[in-house]
Amino acid sequence: MSAPILWIVLPLALSFFLLFVPDERWVGWLGGLTALTLAALALFFPTDSAQLVLDLFSVRIDSTLTLLGRQIQLTPADQLILVLAYGIGAFWFLGALTVGSARRVVPLGLAIVALLVASLAVKLFLYAAPLLEMAVLLSLPMLAAAGESAGRGVARFWVYQSLALPFILLAGFLLSGIEAGPRDFALVAPAALLLGLGFAFLLSVFPLYAWIPMLAEEAPPYVMGFLLTVLPTFHLLFGLNFVDRYAWMRESPQFFLIIRLVGLMTLVSAGVFAMFQRHLGRMLGYFVAAEIGLSLVALSLSNHITSLQLIFGLIMPRTLALGMWALSLAVLNNATGTLSLPALKGLARRYPLAAAGTIFSMLSLSGVPLLAGFPLRQSLWEALAAESPAAALWLGISSLGLWVASLRALAVLVLAAEMPWASAENFSQRALIGLGILSLFLIGIFPQWVNPLLVNLPGMFERFGK
């Protein structure tokens, strides 16, 4: 069997089958266990090497599939990307069972993960951009189910993400003859401009991230959390492929200076706007925008090895915090029907674990010490301060804005008229949120525990990491 069939075609086929499974619990368990199995297979059965199973027979998974004259390839260097992609999928799909969102998230979510993996596997990047667009189109039914009207956030999400496609395709066409360096500056300059515009829309940098808080206010919290985790992560990996491929990009100081400026503008503006929000969903949207800016700032570091390690290191704490935050918001939203701060006043007395999950997730994404987001932010802060103290100062201002937003949410959730404390969450919700809070502290205190899982991820970008 070839790797693309196992990790792309089979998940796509199963996602279609899950659309017709009537029982939501079966949908959640089948989707979650399938993603978990695919992650385990990627971890223990690297491609292009024979593996002995139970001392009885050997298994070999070929890395390449030729389709319509084009190669789709998942090499051993992509092994940990597959573990990451389907591990994130399993995390979200199994969690969807606790808030009744499995039918909405799992079938199309599994297809989206498979398409995002395919976008990294296809060797000609001109085919990768349409695959990303297909993933965006599949997300639309998740955001606005049949019979529901799509809000402005959904419309802007679709328009802004789709606008990236023509810019990237045109830039790819212009760059198709330039692999080693800028032999024709007249060709490279407009291609670079088109590519910059394409990725500005795709990554949703300042000021193009306006749709993120709008979508976070309108969409179901758990669906929105899943999409705002997987799409920016794979869009960033797609962008890294361009940087790794073209020498004139990775050797240009001006390119990384622009990346840093855009990242800081995104990061600081999102931190400032987050302070003044009166809706927890919109706050989450601005926190996601800040994470995008943080990854761009990490990309701009002059030490490319450190840059890649920080970019990949941020993925796990971010996924854990966003997953727990989205789960907690789904619980609170089911209780009140809204995530507006005035409506949530004092709700920590009735839903203490959901409130705690929300606050600890926000604090982790803010970079508060002892939580999962702190060690990587501290490392980035130190590396950035060595290159540009002014940029490090702006990073601190952004973190301050996110801290203030977290404390505002905490004040609203715990301050209320006198009422008895009780836990209205069900057992599975209490268990998952409690485990998530514990994980945030364990990763924050012992960050070296997750390093072995991420240390080899930058290997897929060999030229950029030199």
C-alpha positions as CSV (number, residue, x, y, z in Angstrom):
1,M,0.0,0.0,0.0
2,S,1.2,3.5,-0.7
3,A,1.3,6.2,1.9
4,P,-1.0,8.7,0.1
5,I,-3.7,6.0,-0.1
6,L,-3.4,5.2,3.6
7,W,-3.3,8.8,4.9
8,I,-5.3,10.7,2.3
9,V,-7.6,8.5,0.3
10,L,-8.8,6.2,3.1
11,P,-9.7,9.1,5.5
12,L,-11.5,10.9,2.6
13,A,-13.5,7.7,2.0
14,L,-14.3,7.2,5.6
15,S,-15.4,10.8,6.0
16,F,-18.0,10.3,3.3
17,F,-19.2,7.1,5.0
18,L,-19.5,8.9,8.4
19,L,-21.9,11.4,6.8
20,F,-24.5,8.7,6.7
21,V,-24.0,7.1,10.1
22,P,-27.1,8.1,12.2
23,D,-25.7,7.6,15.7
24,E,-23.6,10.6,16.8
25,R,-21.6,8.5,19.3
26,W,-20.6,6.1,16.5
27,V,-19.5,9.0,14.4
28,G,-17.3,10.5,17.1
29,W,-15.7,7.2,18.1
30,L,-15.1,6.0,14.5
31,G,-13.7,9.3,13.5
32,G,-11.6,9.8,16.6
33,L,-10.2,6.2,16.7
34,T,-9.5,6.3,12.9
35,A,-7.4,9.5,13.4
36,L,-5.7,8.1,16.4
37,T,-4.8,4.9,14.4
38,L,-3.5,6.8,11.5
39,A,-1.3,8.9,13.9
40,A,0.0,5.7,15.5
41,L,0.7,4.1,12.1
42,A,2.7,7.2,11.0
43,L,4.7,7.0,14.2
44,F,5.6,3.3,14.1
45,F,5.6,2.6,10.4
46,P,7.7,5.2,8.5
47,T,7.4,5.1,4.7
48,D,9.9,3.3,2.4
49,S,11.1,0.9,5.1
50,A,10.0,-2.6,6.0
51,Q,8.8,-3.1,9.6
52,L,8.4,-6.5,11.2
53,V,5.0,-7.0,12.9
54,L,4.9,-9.5,15.8
55,D,7.8,-11.4,14.3
56,L,5.3,-12.9,11.8
57,F,5.4,-10.6,8.7
58,S,6.8,-7.4,7.4
59,V,5.0,-4.3,6.3
60,R,6.3,-1.8,3.8
61,I,4.5,1.4,3.0
62,D,5.6,3.1,-0.3
63,S,6.0,6.8,-0.1
64,T,4.9,7.8,-3.6
65,L,1.6,7.6,-5.5
66,T,1.5,8.8,-9.2
67,L,-1.9,10.2,-10.1
68,L,-2.6,11.8,-13.5
69,G,1.1,12.1,-14.1
70,R,1.7,14.0,-10.8
71,Q,3.5,12.6,-7.8
72,I,1.9,12.7,-4.3
73,Q,4.6,11.8,-1.9
74,L,4.8,11.3,1.9
75,T,8.4,10.7,2.7
76,P,10.0,9.7,6.0
77,A,10.6,13.4,6.6
78,D,6.9,13.9,6.6
79,Q,6.3,11.2,9.3
80,L,5.9,13.5,12.2
81,I,3.7,15.9,10.2
82,L,1.3,12.9,9.8
83,V,1.5,12.2,13.5
84,L,0.8,15.9,14.3
85,A,-2.1,16.2,11.8
86,Y,-4.0,13.1,12.8
87,G,-3.1,13.5,16.4
88,I,-4.7,16.9,16.4
89,G,-7.7,15.4,14.6
90,A,-8.1,12.7,17.2
91,F,-7.9,15.2,20.0
92,W,-10.7,17.3,18.5
93,F,-12.9,14.5,17.3
94,L,-13.0,12.6,20.6
95,G,-13.6,15.9,22.5
96,A,-16.6,16.6,20.2
97,L,-18.5,13.7,21.9
98,T,-18.7,15.6,25.2
99,V,-20.5,18.7,23.8
100,G,-22.7,17.0,21.2
101,S,-20.8,18.3,18.1
102,A,-19.5,15.1,16.7
103,R,-21.9,14.9,13.7
104,R,-21.0,18.5,12.8
105,V,-17.2,18.3,13.3
106,V,-16.0,14.7,12.6
107,P,-17.0,13.7,9.1
108,L,-16.0,16.9,7.3
109,G,-13.2,17.5,9.8
110,L,-11.6,14.2,8.9
111,A,-11.8,15.2,5.2
112,I,-10.3,18.6,5.9
113,V,-7.3,17.0,7.7
114,A,-6.8,14.6,4.8
115,L,-6.9,17.5,2.2
116,L,-4.5,19.5,4.3
117,V,-2.1,16.6,4.4
118,A,-2.5,16.2,0.6
119,S,-1.6,19.9,0.1
120,L,1.8,19.1,1.7
121,A,2.2,15.8,-0.1
122,V,1.7,17.0,-3.7
123,K,5.0,17.8,-5.2
124,L,3.9,20.6,-7.5
125,F,2.7,23.4,-5.2
126,L,0.4,24.8,-7.9
127,Y,-1.8,21.9,-7.1
128,A,-1.5,22.4,-3.3
129,A,-3.3,25.8,-3.3
130,P,-6.6,24.3,-4.8
131,L,-6.5,21.6,-2.2
132,L,-6.3,24.3,0.5
133,E,-9.3,26.0,-1.1
134,M,-11.2,22.6,-1.1
135,A,-10.6,22.4,2.7
136,V,-12.0,25.9,3.1
137,L,-15.1,25.0,1.1
138,L,-15.7,21.8,3.1
139,S,-15.6,23.9,6.3
140,L,-18.5,26.0,5.2
141,P,-21.2,23.4,5.9
142,M,-19.7,23.0,9.4
143,L,-20.1,26.7,10.1
144,A,-23.6,27.1,8.7
145,A,-25.6,23.9,8.7
146,A,-28.6,23.2,6.4
147,G,-31.5,25.6,7.3
148,E,-29.2,28.1,9.0
149,S,-28.3,31.5,7.5
150,A,-24.6,32.2,7.1
151,G,-23.5,35.3,9.0
152,R,-21.0,38.0,7.9
153,G,-18.1,36.2,9.5
154,V,-18.7,33.0,7.5
155,A,-19.0,35.1,4.3
156,R,-15.8,37.0,5.0
157,F,-14.0,33.8,5.9
158,W,-14.8,32.3,2.6
159,V,-14.1,35.4,0.5
160,Y,-10.8,36.2,2.2
161,Q,-9.5,32.6,2.1
162,S,-10.6,32.3,-1.5
163,L,-8.9,35.5,-2.5
164,A,-5.5,33.9,-1.6
165,L,-5.9,31.3,-4.3
166,P,-5.5,33.4,-7.5
167,F,-2.6,35.4,-6.0
168,I,-0.7,32.3,-5.0
169,L,-1.4,30.6,-8.4
170,L,-0.2,33.6,-10.3
171,A,2.9,33.9,-8.2
172,G,3.6,30.2,-8.6
173,F,3.3,30.6,-12.4
174,L,5.8,33.5,-12.5
175,L,8.2,31.6,-10.2
176,S,8.0,28.3,-11.9
177,G,11.2,28.9,-13.8
178,I,13.1,30.3,-10.9
179,E,14.4,27.7,-8.4
180,A,18.0,28.6,-7.4
181,G,17.9,32.4,-7.3
182,P,16.6,35.7,-8.8
183,R,18.0,35.4,-12.3
184,D,15.4,37.8,-13.6
185,F,14.5,40.5,-11.1
186,A,11.8,41.9,-13.3
187,L,10.0,38.6,-12.9
188,V,10.8,38.0,-9.2
189,A,9.6,41.4,-7.9
190,P,5.9,41.1,-9.1
191,A,5.9,37.4,-8.1
192,A,7.0,38.3,-4.6
193,L,4.3,40.9,-4.4
194,L,1.6,38.5,-5.5
195,L,2.9,35.8,-3.1
196,G,2.9,38.3,-0.3
197,L,-0.7,39.3,-1.0
198,G,-1.8,35.7,-1.3
199,F,-0.3,34.7,2.0
200,A,-1.6,37.9,3.7
201,F,-5.1,36.6,2.9
202,L,-4.3,33.0,3.6
203,L,-2.7,33.6,7.0
204,S,-5.0,36.4,7.9
205,V,-2.5,39.0,9.0
206,F,-3.2,42.5,10.1
207,P,-5.6,44.0,9.0
208,L,-7.0,41.0,7.1
209,Y,-7.9,39.0,10.2
210,A,-11.1,40.9,10.9
211,W,-13.2,37.9,9.9
212,I,-11.6,35.8,12.7
213,P,-13.4,37.5,15.7
214,M,-16.6,37.9,13.6
215,L,-16.6,34.1,12.8
216,A,-15.8,33.3,16.4
217,E,-18.8,35.3,17.5
218,E,-21.2,33.6,15.1
219,A,-20.1,30.0,14.7
220,P,-20.6,27.2,17.2
221,P,-17.6,27.4,19.6
222,Y,-16.3,23.9,19.1
223,V,-16.5,24.0,15.3
224,M,-14.8,27.4,15.2
225,G,-12.1,26.2,17.6
226,F,-11.3,23.2,15.4
227,L,-11.0,25.3,12.2
228,L,-9.0,28.0,13.8
229,T,-6.5,25.4,15.0
230,V,-6.0,23.3,11.9
231,L,-6.3,25.9,9.1
232,P,-3.7,28.4,10.3
233,T,-1.3,25.6,11.3
234,F,-1.3,24.0,7.8
235,H,-1.3,27.4,6.0
236,L,1.9,28.3,7.9
237,L,3.4,24.9,6.9
238,F,2.4,25.6,3.3
239,G,4.1,29.0,3.4
240,L,7.3,27.4,4.9
241,N,7.5,25.2,1.8
242,F,7.9,28.3,-0.3
243,V,10.6,29.7,2.0
244,D,12.4,26.4,1.9
245,R,12.1,26.1,-1.9
246,Y,13.4,29.5,-3.0
247,A,16.9,30.5,-2.1
248,W,16.2,34.2,-2.8
249,M,13.6,34.2,0.0
250,R,15.5,32.5,2.7
251,E,18.7,34.5,1.9
252,S,17.0,37.9,1.9
253,P,17.2,40.0,5.1
254,Q,14.5,42.3,3.7
255,F,12.1,39.4,3.4
256,F,12.4,38.4,7.1
257,L,12.3,42.1,8.2
258,I,8.9,42.4,6.4
259,I,7.8,39.1,8.0
260,R,8.7,40.5,11.5
261,L,7.0,43.8,10.9
262,V,3.8,42.1,9.7
263,G,3.9,39.6,12.6
264,L,4.4,42.3,15.2
265,M,1.5,44.4,13.8
266,T,-0.7,41.4,13.9
267,L,0.4,40.4,17.4
268,V,0.2,43.8,19.0
269,S,-3.1,44.9,17.3
270,A,-4.8,41.6,18.3
271,G,-3.5,41.9,21.9
272,V,-4.8,45.5,22.2
273,F,-8.2,44.7,20.6
274,A,-8.7,41.6,22.8
275,M,-8.7,43.9,25.9
276,F,-11.9,45.7,24.9
277,Q,-14.0,42.7,23.8
278,R,-17.3,41.9,25.5
279,H,-17.7,38.5,24.0
280,L,-15.6,35.4,24.8
281,G,-15.9,34.1,21.3
282,R,-14.4,37.3,19.9
283,M,-11.7,37.2,22.5
284,L,-10.8,33.7,21.3
285,G,-10.6,35.1,17.7
286,Y,-8.2,37.8,18.7
287,F,-6.1,35.3,20.6
288,V,-5.9,33.1,17.5
289,A,-4.8,36.2,15.5
290,A,-2.1,36.9,18.1
291,E,-0.9,33.3,17.7
292,I,-0.6,33.8,13.9
293,G,1.5,36.9,14.6
294,L,3.6,35.1,17.1
295,S,4.5,32.4,14.6
296,L,5.5,35.0,12.0
297,V,7.7,36.7,14.5
298,A,9.3,33.3,15.3
299,L,9.8,32.8,11.5
300,S,11.7,36.1,11.2
301,L,14.5,35.1,13.5
302,S,18.0,35.1,11.9
303,N,18.8,31.7,13.4
304,H,16.6,29.5,11.1
305,I,17.0,26.3,13.2
306,T,15.8,28.1,16.3
307,S,13.0,29.7,14.2
308,L,11.7,26.3,13.1
309,Q,12.0,24.8,16.5
310,L,9.9,27.6,18.0
311,I,7.3,27.5,15.2
312,F,6.8,23.7,15.7
313,G,7.1,23.9,19.5
314,L,4.2,26.4,19.7
315,I,1.8,24.0,17.9
316,M,1.2,21.6,20.8
317,P,0.5,24.2,23.6
318,R,-1.6,26.2,21.2
319,T,-3.7,23.1,20.2
320,L,-4.2,22.1,23.8
321,A,-5.2,25.5,25.0
322,L,-7.6,26.2,22.0
323,G,-9.1,22.8,22.4
324,M,-9.8,23.2,26.1
325,W,-11.0,26.8,25.5
326,A,-13.4,25.7,22.7
327,L,-14.7,22.8,24.8
328,S,-15.3,25.1,27.8
329,L,-17.0,27.7,25.6
330,A,-19.3,25.1,24.2
331,V,-20.4,24.1,27.7
332,L,-21.0,27.7,28.7
333,N,-22.8,28.4,25.4
334,N,-25.1,25.4,25.9
335,A,-26.0,26.8,29.3
336,T,-26.7,30.4,28.3
337,G,-27.1,30.5,24.5
338,T,-24.6,33.3,24.2
339,L,-21.0,34.0,25.1
340,S,-21.5,37.7,25.8
341,L,-19.7,38.7,29.0
342,P,-22.8,40.3,30.7
343,A,-24.7,37.0,30.2
344,L,-21.9,35.0,31.7
345,K,-21.6,37.0,34.9
346,G,-21.0,34.7,37.8
347,L,-21.4,31.6,35.8
348,A,-18.2,30.2,37.4
349,R,-20.4,29.3,40.4
350,R,-22.5,26.9,38.3
351,Y,-19.9,25.8,35.8
352,P,-16.6,26.0,37.7
353,L,-14.6,23.7,35.6
354,A,-15.7,25.2,32.3
355,A,-14.9,28.7,33.7
356,A,-11.5,27.4,34.9
357,G,-10.8,25.8,31.5
358,T,-11.6,29.1,29.8
359,I,-9.4,31.2,32.0
360,F,-6.4,28.8,32.2
361,S,-6.5,28.5,28.4
362,M,-6.4,32.2,28.0
363,L,-3.6,32.6,30.5
364,S,-1.6,29.9,28.7
365,L,-2.0,31.6,25.3
366,S,-1.0,34.9,27.1
367,G,2.3,33.3,28.1
368,V,1.7,33.3,31.9
369,P,4.5,31.4,33.8
370,L,3.9,27.8,34.8
371,L,1.5,27.2,31.9
372,A,2.2,25.5,28.6
373,G,2.5,28.6,26.5
374,F,5.2,30.2,28.7
375,P,8.4,28.2,27.9
376,L,8.2,28.8,24.2
377,R,7.2,32.4,24.5
378,Q,10.1,33.0,26.9
379,S,12.5,31.4,24.4
380,L,11.1,33.5,21.6
381,W,11.3,36.6,23.7
382,E,15.0,36.0,24.6
383,A,15.9,35.3,20.9
384,L,14.0,38.3,19.7
385,A,15.6,40.6,22.4
386,A,19.1,39.6,21.2
387,E,18.2,40.8,17.7
388,S,15.9,43.7,18.3
389,P,15.0,45.0,21.8
390,A,12.3,47.2,20.3
391,A,10.6,44.2,18.8
392,A,10.8,42.4,22.1
393,L,9.2,45.3,23.8
394,W,6.2,45.2,21.4
395,L,5.9,41.5,22.1
396,G,5.7,42.3,25.8
397,I,3.0,44.9,25.1
398,S,0.9,42.3,23.2
399,S,1.3,39.8,26.0
400,L,0.1,42.5,28.5
401,G,-3.0,43.1,26.4
402,L,-3.8,39.3,26.4
403,W,-3.3,39.2,30.2
404,V,-5.7,42.1,30.7
405,A,-8.3,40.3,28.5
406,S,-7.9,37.1,30.6
407,L,-8.3,39.0,33.8
408,R,-11.4,40.8,32.6
409,A,-13.0,37.4,31.6
410,L,-12.0,36.0,35.1
411,A,-13.6,39.0,36.9
412,V,-16.9,38.6,35.0
413,L,-17.1,34.8,35.5
414,V,-16.5,34.9,39.2
415,L,-18.2,38.1,40.3
416,A,-21.9,37.7,40.9
417,A,-24.7,38.0,43.4
418,E,-24.5,35.4,46.2
419,M,-25.4,31.9,44.9
420,P,-24.2,28.5,45.9
421,W,-21.3,26.8,44.2
422,A,-22.1,23.7,42.2
423,S,-20.8,21.8,39.2
424,A,-23.4,21.5,36.4
425,E,-21.0,19.9,33.9
426,N,-21.4,16.2,33.1
427,F,-18.8,13.7,34.0
428,S,-17.0,13.5,30.6
429,Q,-16.8,17.3,30.5
430,R,-15.4,17.5,34.0
431,A,-12.9,14.7,33.2
432,L,-11.7,16.3,29.9
433,I,-11.4,19.8,31.2
434,G,-9.7,18.7,34.4
435,L,-7.2,16.6,32.4
436,G,-6.6,19.6,30.1
437,I,-5.9,22.0,33.0
438,L,-3.5,19.4,34.4
439,S,-1.8,19.0,31.0
440,L,-1.3,22.8,30.7
441,F,0.5,22.9,34.0
442,L,2.6,19.7,33.3
443,I,3.8,21.0,29.9
444,G,4.5,24.4,31.4
445,I,6.6,23.0,34.3
446,F,8.2,20.1,32.3
447,P,8.4,21.4,28.7
448,Q,11.2,18.9,28.0
449,W,8.6,16.1,28.0
450,V,7.2,17.2,24.6
451,N,10.5,18.0,23.0
452,P,11.2,14.5,21.7
453,L,7.9,14.6,19.8
454,L,8.8,17.8,18.0
455,V,12.6,17.8,17.7
456,N,12.6,16.2,14.2
457,L,9.7,18.1,12.7
458,P,11.9,20.9,11.2
459,G,13.7,18.2,9.2
460,M,11.1,18.5,6.4
461,F,12.5,21.9,5.7
462,E,16.1,20.9,5.2
463,R,17.3,23.9,3.2
464,F,15.7,26.6,5.4
465,G,17.0,24.9,8.6
466,K,20.6,25.0,7.5
